[in-house]
């Protein structure tokens, strides 16, 4: 990929293969984040991201991640989060949040916002829910652009 921050992918399959390795690595490299008003820092490492096909050949994205809470640098609790959504049901955009990294930088990532009714099916610590959005923090700007580009390829019909 060289120095190109937003590569092109030859196919949806290439984009999926890239994301399967890049997302776990990028989120593992993320710092801890603090949400304003909380007294703990949190990490969101993605364990896996998988892809399947919906009717009409659309792509279904499924993520499986942990969330880890830290106080004073020590891990104090851990939970799980899985999300599943059809890529054609969301708008994909860069995201900047009010959460801040250990270095004081605002959290950056990729936002998946449903274009219609809530479309993100989630499971938080075993409890199912449906939401109108989900996101993935990727603090490294080069990796974030590559990941954003790959997700956008998944929305291109006939790739």
Buried (B, 14 or more C-beta within 10 A) or exposed (E): EEEEBBBEBEEBEBBBBBBBEBBBEBBEEBBBBBBEEEEBBBBBBBBEBEBEEEEEEBBBBBBBBBBBBBEEEEEEEEEEBBBBBBBBBBEBEEBEBEBBBEEEEEBBBBBBBBEEEBBBBBBBEEEEEEBBBBBBBBBBEBBBBBBBBBBBBBBEEEB
